Amino acid sequence: MSTLSSPVNPRIELARTRRMLEDTAVAAVPGTLSSLTPDHAAAQRWTAEVRSTSGELVTLRLDRLLQTVEVEPSAIAQAA
C-alpha cells in the first residue's frame, strides 16, 4: 500500500526552519532571542541576536547547509 505525500507548503517549511534556528540560537547562548533574519547573500545562512542571561547582546551566524553556529563575541562561545 502506498501513501500519498502532499507537496511541501513553503510557508510551513519556512516556519519549521525559523523555529529550528530559534531553538538552535537559544541553545547556543542561553537567553532571549531578539531577532532572526535571513542572510540575503546566502540562502542557507541566518543571523540571530540573543540577549544572554548576563544581559550581553550576542550575534550568531547560523548556517543550515554546513550545520554550524558562529558566536560573536568569541568570549561567549568559549564560555558556552
ChimeraX attribute file (.defattr): number of C-alpha atoms within 10 A of each C-alpha:
attribute: neighborCount
match mode: 1-to-1
recipient: residues
	/A:1	3
	/A:2	4
	/A:3	5
	/A:4	6
	/A:5	6
	/A:6	6
	/A:7	6
	/A:8	8
	/A:9	8
	/A:10	9
	/A:11	9
	/A:12	10
	/A:13	11
	/A:14	11
	/A:15	11
	/A:16	12
	/A:17	13
	/A:18	16
	/A:19	12
	/A:20	12
	/A:21	20
	/A:22	21
	/A:23	12
	/A:24	17
	/A:25	27
	/A:26	18
	/A:27	11
	/A:28	17
	/A:29	22
	/A:30	15
	/A:31	18
	/A:32	16
	/A:33	18
	/A:34	14
	/A:35	12
	/A:36	19
	/A:37	12
	/A:38	15
	/A:39	14
	/A:40	9
	/A:41	8
	/A:42	9
	/A:43	11
	/A:44	14
	/A:45	19
	/A:46	20
	/A:47	18
	/A:48	22
	/A:49	22
	/A:50	23
	/A:51	18
	/A:52	17
	/A:53	11
	/A:54	8
	/A:55	10
	/A:56	12
	/A:57	16
	/A:58	21
	/A:59	21
	/A:60	23
	/A:61	20
	/A:62	24
	/A:63	18
	/A:64	15
	/A:65	9
	/A:66	9
	/A:67	9
	/A:68	13
	/A:69	20
	/A:70	15
	/A:71	21
	/A:72	14
	/A:73	13
	/A:74	12
	/A:75	9
	/A:76	14
	/A:77	15
	/A:78	8
	/A:79	7
	/A:80	11
